[in-house]
Structures are given as C-alpha cells and as structure tokens.
Amino acid sequence: MIRIKVPGGDITPSQMEKIASLSESFSIGSAHVSTRQNIQLHWVQLEDVSEVFRGLAEVGLTSREACGNTIRNVMCSHFAGVCPNEPFDTTPHAKAIARFFLRNPICQNLPRKFKFNFSCCAEHGYVRIADVGLVPTIKDGIRGFRIYLGGGLGAASFIGHLLEEFTPESRLLSTSIATIRLYDRLGNRENLARNRMRYLVSEIGWEKFQELLLKERILVEATISIPTKTTFDGFLRSSSKAGDLAINQSTLNSRGKKLPVINSGSSNSPYDRWLNTNVVAQKQPGLYSAYITLGAGDITANQLRVLAECLREFSMEKKARTTPQQNFLIRYIKADQLPKIYNRLSGIGLGNPGANTIVSTVGCSGTTSCNLAITNSHRLAKEIQSKFLELNIDTDHDFVDSTIKISGCPNSCGQHEVATIGFYGGASRIGTSMVPIYTMLFAGSTGESGELGKAVMRVPSKKVIDVVMKIIEIYKKEKTNGEKLNEWIHKVSVGSGTNGVKNMEDMKKILSPIIELPPLTSAPEFYKDYGNDTNFVAKTARGECAA
C-alpha cells in the first residue's frame, strides 16, 4: 500500500488525474480515501513503488512520512475557509505546519507516529483525538488557538487536554516544536504498544506534562534561530496567498435564490435527496459546497477523472477537500450550477445522497488489505450504506449528524470510538468454530467537546445490520421532543433514557436475542465474514495501521 499525503485534504484536478493514472498503471484501478484525509493505493508491486513516487512528485504530492515514526498527514477541517462559525481560515496554518516539518531533522525518529489536526470552529474537526489539536479563536483582536494535547485513538484511547486558554498565532511554531521535542525526549521507545504521546501524558500526568511543555516552549523561543522562524513565516504567507480566492460578487447571479430543483414534481427525486443531504451553504453568500459520498472511501480511476473535470468546470477554487468521513467536498459552487454538477456526478456513480447522515458509513480497509485487521470492516461498511440507501434513511432528518464507523481491529483506523454507533473487529469461538465479532460502542462524538464511545456488547459480523436496524426501531418508539438519533443514544449511554430503554443494560436485554447464532450445521453463512466464502479464521500479521 502507498499512502499519499494530502495536507489539509486539499487536492487539485491535476493531482486527481495523476492518482487515477497511477492507480491504473500500478494498482487496481481505484484509490481509497482514509479517515485521515490521505489517499491510498493498494496492491502496488514493490518494484513499481519508485515509479509511483516519481509520478506523485510531478504534481506536488509525496508519500514521504505518510508512515513511520514521524509527523503524519496534517489534517484540517474540510469546512475551513467556508464555515460560517470560523474565526479565521486555518488552512494556511495546517499547510505551513506540514511543509515546515516535512523532512525536518527534529521529527525523523520519534518514538512513534505523531498527528496534528486543525479545526475550523468548535463544532467541526477531530481536535480532541490528536496529539496536537488546534481550534482557532480570536482574543482582543489577536488571532490564536485553543490547543489540545495528548489525545488519540487506539487499543487505549484518550481525549486531549487543553494546554492554555489562548495561544497566540505567534506561538504556534514554538508550541509545536516544544511538544515534539518533549515527546522525542521522554516518549517510550521500548514498548511498541505504549509509545504514543497520549501514553506519556497519561503516565506522568497532565499537570506535569503541561508544566514541562510550557518550560520547554520558553527554551525554544529563547533559542530559535531567525532563519528557522523566517522559513515558517514564509510557508504561512505562501499558503495564505495560495488560498486567497478573489470572488467577484457581481457574478453571483444566484445570490439569495432558493436552491434549484431538477424534478420539482417530486420532493423525493434523486436530485432532491442529494440536495438535502450533500449540499451545504457556505459563509460566502450565494456559494455552496457539495459532498461526493463514496462507498467506504473507494473511488475508481474514471470517477477521479470526472471529479477533476467537475472541479475545473464548477468549483471557483478549482480544487476539492478529502474528509474524515472518507468523502470528497467540492466547494465554491454557484447555486445554478448544482443541477449540472449533480447530473455529471450521478452519471459516473458519484451521485449518492447521505452525506452528513448515518448513511455515510465509515470503514477502514480491514482484511481486504491490512495485516492487522481481524474482520472485513470495509465490506461491512458498504453493506450498511447500501441497506440504508435502499430504505431511504437519508431522507429522514432524525439521522442527520449521526455516524456509524467501523474498524477491522481495536486500532481505530475507522475511528469507531468517536461514532454515534461504533464497531471494532475481533473473533470469538462458538462451540468448535470461530466467528467474526464486532464490539459495539455508543455515543462517541467529535468536535471540541468530543467524547469517546462506551462499549455496549459484542455482535457477530452477520448480525450487525440486524442490530443496527433494531436500534433504529427502538429509537423511533422511544424518542421524545424531536431528538435525533445521536442525541437519544447519548441519553441512553449516560442512563437518562425514558420509557422502556433507560440505560445500556436495557438496550442489551433487547438486543441479546438478535445476536444469538444458530449452529454451524444449520446456518454456515453466519460463520463466514463478509466477502469470504470459507469459514472464518482469526489471522493477523505484523503490519502498520492503515490511518
């Protein structure tokens, strides 16, 4: 697998077309968008890797430090620059951090991988589950951040801690360098299972880590060279300039008008469904962003090329963003162009609705390609998405802002712990036979107030869809005051439910009969994982987590 870094998720048409060509020449004719805004090519022959690297370099892309014990792809909210609630656009800061630390000697041999995540506001972004998570804010007219440290997902997960109430923009670099230096010096290099920064913070205690970090920052600021700071400032200026988009407001003929409808005779036409879930208004008047809902992050070479054409023709910024939900977001679209872009996308299989709802199911690559995976999370995610689309669940407002995220093992590449309903793969023995099993979690969430999900129960792989449908059925009976699914599940997770389901124990009692499996002799299909014709065998190998 070759993981292509896409800093901030920002990708151009020429880069899409190059990835499409490389996937056809050296991979399987498709690419995969990961939950960390990377794009991955699978099944590349080792002797072809250098050719892929050269091709990526031609369009300004790299796989350098996309893996290994260094700073991974720097994430940034796909709404940065267009979010109505953002104090300022953090895209330039994310790109400057990415460029400054790429090939930087101070981060080439860290104890383990290290992750930055920039949000656009308190609501969006994954700042509480990153080593360094940054929320933009303004205080007394000065731009800065609320910085969270020590978060991360895995077999043991932690929510990040707030460093200080306000970190001015001028201290972004020194705070980042201080954090990396402290982790490099004190991080565990002996135990592979406990060498992420979140374990260091947990073991020495947040207050001690915070004290050491603030002292380290003083040393950094006292010794940082002028060329070093000038280099970073130059990256920040160039990223800001590249992100500037001059918009002639006189050209926005659709300003103030309702969104156009292709089939006005039906409120549930394919276009209306797509418009309802996949199109959001930007802070720029008269402009909209449109999601491209993928199946567990997969996109073919031909689809990438059509998407590139759409960017050139319909997007005023001429690029797209990858999202942690494994989708693409096309931004700066005029309202009167939305029907045209929908027609173009739907003609190539990219017109599915369901973004921003429970329909857009996340699934890591699972056993389709990952050595560490136990179950085929990738295929299960697609099965759930297909079922939800068949049932028109995307048309129900009750499921907006709810998520299902699935990982093939406890390592959290599918980010299951911050899902409304999360699953991670495992194995269980029933009688003399092995069965693929998922541990189900409730009430995870993202954003600045993000929380980790709570484990509910273990569910056989072939029973997951039945269990999810039963949860939806229960929710429809139990919900009060128009609460959405994610709100109701959170209420149940903290023991504040009403009527027949007050807490997680009540939920388990209702679901327990559903997860029982018949004997192997009478129903052998339950003892096979999705995408496999043989009985399940729990088999893993040494590998690198896919996110």
C-alpha positions in Angstrom: 0.0 0.0 0.0 1.2 3.5 -0.8 -0.3 6.2 1.3 -0.3 9.7 -0.3 -0.2 12.6 2.0 -2.8 15.3 1.2 -2.1 18.1 3.7 -5.4 19.6 4.9 -7.2 17.4 2.5 -6.6 19.9 -0.3 -6.4 18.3 -3.7 -6.3 19.7 -7.3 -7.7 18.3 -10.5 -4.2 17.5 -11.9 -3.4 15.6 -8.7 -6.6 13.6 -9.0 -5.8 12.8 -12.6 -2.3 11.7 -11.7 -3.6 9.4 -9.0 -6.1 8.0 -11.4 -3.3 7.2 -14.0 -1.0 5.7 -11.3 -3.8 3.5 -10.0 -4.4 2.1 -13.4 -0.8 1.6 -14.2 0.5 0.2 -10.9 -2.5 -0.6 -8.6 -6.0 -2.0 -9.2 -7.6 1.0 -11.0 -9.1 2.6 -7.8 -8.0 4.6 -4.8 -9.1 4.8 -1.2 -9.7 7.9 0.9 -8.8 7.3 4.5 -10.2 8.8 7.7 -7.1 11.0 8.0 -7.6 12.7 4.6 -4.9 10.6 2.9 -5.4 8.8 -0.4 -4.1 5.3 -0.6 -3.2 3.0 -3.5 -3.3 -0.7 -2.6 -1.7 -3.8 -4.2 1.2 -2.0 -5.7 4.2 -4.2 -6.6 7.4 -3.3 -4.7 9.4 -2.8 -7.9 6.8 -0.2 -9.1 7.0 2.0 -6.0 9.7 4.3 -7.3 7.6 5.0 -10.4 4.6 5.9 -8.3 6.8 8.2 -6.2 8.1 10.0 -9.3 4.6 10.4 -10.7 3.4 11.9 -7.4 6.3 14.3 -7.3 5.3 15.6 -10.7 2.1 17.1 -9.3 3.4 18.2 -5.9 2.4 15.1 -3.9 4.5 12.8 -1.7 4.3 9.7 0.4 7.3 10.9 2.5 6.5 10.5 6.2 2.9 9.3 5.4 4.0 6.3 7.5 6.8 5.7 10.1 7.7 7.4 13.4 7.3 11.0 12.3 4.6 13.6 11.7 1.8 12.1 9.6 -0.6 13.9 7.3 -1.6 17.2 8.9 -5.4 17.3 9.0 -7.6 20.3 8.6 -11.4 20.7 8.7 -12.8 20.4 5.2 -15.0 23.4 6.1 -12.0 25.7 6.9 -12.4 28.8 4.8 -16.2 28.4 4.2 -17.6 27.6 7.7 -20.0 30.4 8.9 -18.7 30.0 12.5 -15.0 30.1 12.0 -13.0 33.0 13.4 -10.5 32.6 10.6 -9.3 30.1 8.0 -6.8 27.6 9.4 -5.9 26.0 6.1 -2.7 28.1 5.7 -1.6 27.2 9.2 -2.1 23.5 8.6 -0.2 23.6 5.3 2.6 25.6 6.9 3.0 23.1 9.7 3.0 20.3 7.1 5.7 21.9 5.0 7.9 23.0 7.9 8.1 19.6 9.5 8.4 17.5 6.3 12.0 16.2 6.2 12.8 18.3 9.3 15.5 16.6 11.3 13.7 17.1 14.7 10.9 14.7 13.8 12.5 12.0 11.7 12.9 9.4 14.5 10.2 10.0 17.1 9.1 7.2 19.5 6.0 6.7 17.3 3.8 8.5 14.8 2.6 12.0 15.6 -0.6 13.8 14.4 -1.8 17.4 14.0 -5.4 18.3 13.5 -6.8 21.8 12.8 -10.5 22.6 13.1 -12.4 25.5 11.7 -14.6 26.0 14.8 -15.6 24.3 18.0 -18.2 22.1 16.2 -16.1 20.6 13.4 -12.8 18.8 13.4 -11.2 16.0 15.4 -9.0 18.1 17.7 -9.6 16.1 20.9 -8.2 12.8 19.4 -4.9 14.1 18.0 -1.5 14.6 19.5 -1.9 18.3 18.8 -5.4 19.6 18.1 -6.0 23.3 17.3 -9.2 25.3 17.5 -9.0 28.8 16.0 -10.1 31.7 18.2 -9.6 35.5 18.5 -8.9 37.3 21.7 -8.6 41.1 21.9 -8.3 41.2 18.2 -5.4 38.8 18.1 -5.7 35.5 16.2 -4.7 32.3 18.0 -5.7 28.8 19.1 -7.1 26.7 21.9 -4.5 23.8 21.7 -5.4 20.3 22.9 -2.6 17.8 23.6 -2.3 14.1 24.2 -5.4 12.8 22.5 -5.6 9.8 20.3 -7.4 6.6 19.3 -6.2 3.0 19.5 -6.4 0.0 21.7 -6.3 2.5 24.6 -7.8 5.9 23.7 -7.6 9.3 25.3 -9.2 12.7 24.9 -6.8 15.6 24.6 -6.2 18.2 27.3 -6.4 22.0 26.9 -2.9 23.5 27.1 -3.9 27.0 28.0 -6.9 29.3 27.4 -5.3 31.1 24.5 -2.2 30.5 22.4 -1.5 33.4 20.1 -0.7 32.7 16.4 2.8 34.0 17.0 3.4 31.0 19.3 2.1 28.3 17.0 5.5 27.2 15.8 7.3 27.4 19.2 4.4 25.4 20.9 4.6 22.8 18.2 8.4 22.4 18.4 8.3 22.3 22.2 5.7 19.5 22.1 7.7 17.4 19.6 11.0 17.9 21.5 9.4 16.9 24.8 7.8 13.8 23.3 11.0 12.9 21.4 13.0 13.1 24.7 10.6 11.4 27.1 8.5 9.1 24.9 8.6 5.4 25.3 10.9 3.8 22.7 10.9 0.3 24.2 7.2 -0.8 24.2 5.6 -0.5 20.8 2.2 -0.8 22.4 2.7 2.2 24.6 4.9 4.6 22.8 2.3 7.2 21.5 2.4 10.6 23.2 -1.0 10.0 24.8 0.5 7.3 26.9 3.3 9.6 28.0 0.7 12.2 29.1 -1.3 9.6 30.9 1.7 8.1 32.7 3.3 11.3 34.0 0.0 13.1 34.5 -1.4 16.1 32.6 -0.3 18.8 35.1 3.3 17.6 35.0 3.3 17.3 31.2 1.8 20.8 30.9 4.4 22.3 33.2 7.3 20.6 31.3 5.9 21.8 28.0 5.5 25.4 29.0 9.1 25.4 30.2 10.2 23.8 27.0 8.5 26.4 25.0 10.4 29.1 26.8 13.7 27.4 25.9 12.5 27.1 22.2 11.6 30.8 22.0 14.9 31.8 23.6 17.0 29.7 21.2 15.0 29.5 17.9 17.0 30.9 15.0 15.9 33.8 12.8 16.2 31.6 9.6 14.0 28.9 11.2 11.3 31.3 12.1 11.6 33.1 8.8 11.2 29.8 7.0 7.9 29.0 8.8 6.6 32.5 8.3 7.4 32.2 4.6 5.4 28.9 4.4 2.5 30.6 6.2 2.5 33.6 3.9 2.7 31.5 0.7 0.0 29.1 2.0 -2.3 32.1 2.7 -1.6 33.6 -0.7 -2.3 30.4 -2.5 -5.6 30.1 -0.6 -6.8 33.5 -1.5 -9.8 33.4 -3.7 -10.9 36.6 -5.4 -14.7 36.4 -5.9 -16.5 38.9 -7.9 -19.8 39.3 -6.1 -21.4 40.7 -9.2 -21.1 37.3 -10.9 -23.1 35.5 -8.2 -26.4 35.7 -10.0 -28.0 33.1 -7.7 -27.5 35.1 -4.6 -30.5 35.0 -2.3 -32.4 32.5 -4.5 -33.7 29.1 -3.4 -31.6 26.1 -4.5 -32.7 24.9 -7.9 -34.6 21.6 -8.3 -34.4 19.3 -11.3 -37.6 17.4 -10.7 -40.0 19.8 -9.0 -42.8 17.2 -9.3 -41.3 15.0 -6.5 -39.9 16.1 -3.2 -38.1 12.7 -3.1 -36.5 12.8 -6.5 -32.8 11.6 -6.7 -31.7 15.2 -7.1 -33.8 16.4 -4.1 -32.4 13.6 -2.0 -28.8 14.6 -2.9 -29.5 18.3 -2.4 -31.0 17.6 1.0 -28.0 15.8 2.5 -25.0 16.6 0.3 -25.2 20.4 -0.2 -24.4 23.0 2.4 -24.3 26.8 2.3 -21.0 28.5 2.7 -20.4 31.7 4.6 -19.8 33.3 1.3 -23.3 34.5 0.1 -24.6 32.6 -2.9 -22.0 29.8 -2.8 -22.4 26.2 -1.8 -20.3 23.1 -1.0 -21.3 19.6 -2.3 -20.2 16.3 -0.8 -19.3 13.3 -3.0 -20.5 10.3 -1.0 -18.1 7.4 -1.6 -18.6 3.8 -0.5 -16.2 3.3 2.4 -13.7 5.7 0.7 -13.4 3.9 -2.6 -13.2 5.7 -5.9 -12.3 4.4 -9.4 -9.8 6.0 -11.8 -12.6 7.0 -14.2 -14.5 8.6 -11.3 -11.5 10.6 -10.2 -11.1 11.9 -13.8 -14.7 13.0 -13.9 -14.4 14.6 -10.5 -11.4 16.5 -11.7 -13.4 17.8 -14.7 -16.2 18.9 -12.3 -13.6 20.9 -10.2 -12.4 22.8 -13.2 -15.9 23.5 -14.5 -18.0 24.1 -11.4 -15.7 25.0 -8.5 -14.5 28.6 -8.2 -11.5 27.5 -6.2 -10.6 24.7 -8.6 -9.9 22.0 -6.0 -11.6 19.7 -3.5 -11.1 18.5 0.0 -11.0 15.0 1.3 -12.9 14.4 4.5 -12.5 12.2 7.6 -15.8 10.6 6.6 -14.0 9.2 3.6 -15.7 11.5 1.1 -14.8 14.5 -1.1 -16.1 18.0 -0.7 -16.3 20.3 -3.7 -16.6 24.0 -2.6 -17.4 27.4 -4.1 -20.2 26.3 -6.3 -22.8 28.7 -7.6 -26.4 27.6 -6.9 -27.4 27.5 -10.6 -24.5 25.0 -11.2 -25.7 22.5 -8.6 -28.1 20.6 -11.0 -25.3 20.4 -13.6 -22.7 19.0 -11.2 -25.2 16.5 -9.9 -26.0 15.2 -13.4 -22.3 14.9 -14.2 -21.6 13.1 -10.9 -24.6 10.8 -11.0 -23.7 9.7 -14.5 -20.5 8.1 -13.2 -21.9 6.7 -9.9 -20.9 9.6 -7.6 -24.4 11.0 -7.0 -25.4 9.0 -3.9 -27.0 11.0 -1.1 -26.5 10.5 2.6 -23.5 12.8 3.5 -23.9 14.3 7.0 -26.2 11.4 7.9 -25.9 7.9 9.3 -25.9 6.6 5.7 -22.3 7.7 5.1 -20.8 4.8 6.9 -17.0 4.8 7.5 -15.0 1.6 7.2 -11.2 1.1 7.3 -9.6 -1.2 4.7 -10.0 -4.2 7.1 -8.9 -7.6 5.9 -9.1 -6.6 2.3 -5.5 -5.3 2.6 -4.5 -4.7 6.2 -2.2 -7.2 8.1 -3.5 -6.2 11.5 -7.2 -6.5 10.6 -9.3 -9.3 12.0 -12.6 -8.6 10.2 -13.7 -7.2 6.8 -14.8 -3.8 8.1 -14.6 -2.3 4.6 -17.2 -4.6 3.1 -19.5 -4.3 6.2 -19.5 -0.5 5.9 -20.6 -0.8 2.2 -23.3 -3.3 3.1 -24.7 -1.0 5.7 -24.6 2.0 3.4 -26.4 0.0 0.6 -29.1 -1.1 3.1 -29.7 2.5 4.3 -29.9 3.9 0.8 -32.4 1.1 -0.1 -34.5 2.1 2.9 -34.3 5.8 2.0 -32.9 6.6 5.5 -31.1 9.6 4.1 -34.5 11.3 3.7 -35.2 11.2 7.4 -34.0 14.2 9.3 -33.8 12.1 12.5 -30.5 10.6 11.2 -28.7 13.9 10.4 -25.4 14.3 12.3 -25.3 10.6 13.4 -22.5 8.3 12.3 -21.5 4.7 12.0 -17.8 4.0 12.0 -16.2 0.6 11.7 -12.6 -0.7 12.3 -11.4 -4.1 11.5 -9.5 -4.3 14.8 -9.1 -2.3 18.0 -6.5 0.1 16.4 -9.2 2.6 15.5 -8.3 3.4 11.8 -12.1 3.6 11.3 -12.3 5.9 14.3 -15.1 3.8 15.8 -14.7 5.4 19.2 -16.0 8.8 18.1 -19.1 7.4 16.2 -22.7 7.6 17.3 -22.6 3.8 16.8 -19.1 2.4 16.5 -17.8 -1.2 15.8 -14.3 -2.7 16.0 -13.5 -6.2 14.8 -12.5 -9.3 16.8 -13.1 -13.0 16.9 -15.0 -15.4 19.2 -15.3 -19.1 19.5 -18.8 -20.7 19.5 -18.5 -24.4 20.1 -15.6 -25.5 18.0 -16.0 -22.8 15.3 -14.6 -19.3 15.1 -16.9 -16.4 14.4 -16.1 -12.8 13.2 -17.3 -10.5 16.0 -17.6 -6.7 16.5 -17.6 -4.9 19.8 -20.3 -2.2 19.5 -19.9 1.3 21.2 -22.4 4.1 21.8 -22.2 7.8 21.9 -18.8 8.8 20.6 -18.6 12.3 19.2 -16.1 14.8 17.5 -15.6 18.5 17.8 -14.1 20.4 20.7 -16.5 18.7 23.1 -15.8 15.3 21.6 -16.2 12.2 23.7 -15.2 8.5 23.4 -17.9 5.9 22.9 -18.9 3.4 25.6 -18.8 -0.3 24.9 -22.2 -1.9 24.8 -21.9 -5.5 23.7 -20.3 -7.9 21.1 -22.2 -8.6 17.9 -21.5 -11.3 15.3 -20.5 -9.8 11.9 -23.5 -11.1 10.1 -25.8 -9.8 12.8 -24.5 -6.2 12.8 -27.1 -4.9 10.3 -30.0 -6.6 12.2 -28.8 -5.0 15.4 -28.5 -1.5 13.8 -32.0 -1.8 12.4 -33.4 -2.9 15.7 -31.7 0.1 17.4 -33.3 2.4 14.9 -36.7 0.7 15.5 -36.3 1.2 19.3 -35.2 4.8 18.8 -38.3 5.6 16.7 -40.5 4.3 19.5 -38.6 5.9 22.4 -37.5 9.3 21.1 -39.0 12.5 22.7 -39.2 16.1 21.7 -37.9 15.6 18.2 -34.5 14.4 19.3 -32.2 13.0 16.7 -30.6 9.5 16.9 -27.3 10.7 18.2 -29.0 12.7 20.9 -31.1 9.8 22.0 -28.2 7.4 22.0 -26.1 9.8 24.2 -29.0 10.0 26.6 -29.2 6.2 26.9 -25.4 5.9 27.3 -25.5 8.1 30.4 -28.5 6.3 31.9 -31.0 9.1 31.2 -33.3 7.3 28.9 -37.1 7.1 29.3 -39.9 4.6 28.8 -38.5 1.1 28.0 -34.9 1.9 27.4 -33.4 3.9 30.3 -29.8 2.7 30.1 -27.3 0.5 28.3 -28.4 -2.6 30.3 -32.0 -2.2 29.0 -30.6 -1.9 25.4 -28.5 -5.1 25.9 -31.5 -7.0 27.1 -33.5 -6.1 24.0 -30.6 -6.8 21.6 -29.4 -10.0 23.1 -31.9 -12.4 21.4 -30.9 -10.9 18.0 -27.2 -11.7 18.3 -27.7 -15.4 19.1 -26.3 -17.6 16.3 -27.8 -20.9 15.0 -25.5 -23.9 14.9 -22.9 -24.1 12.2 -24.5 -27.1 10.6 -27.8 -25.3 10.0 -26.6 -21.8 9.1 -22.9 -21.9 8.0 -23.2 -18.4 6.4 -23.0 -16.8 9.9 -19.6 -18.3 10.4 -18.2 -16.6 7.4 -17.1 -12.9 7.2 -18.3 -10.6 4.5 -16.5 -11.1 1.3 -15.3 -14.6 2.2 -16.6 -17.9 1.1 -14.8 -20.0 3.7 -15.3 -20.4 7.4 -13.8 -17.6 9.4 -10.3 -17.8 10.8 -8.7 -15.2 13.0 -5.4 -14.5 11.4 -3.2 -11.4 11.7 0.4 -10.5 10.9 2.9 -7.7 11.6 1.8 -4.5 10.0 1.3 -0.8 10.2 -2.1 0.7 11.0 -3.8 2.0 7.9 -4.6 5.5 9.1 
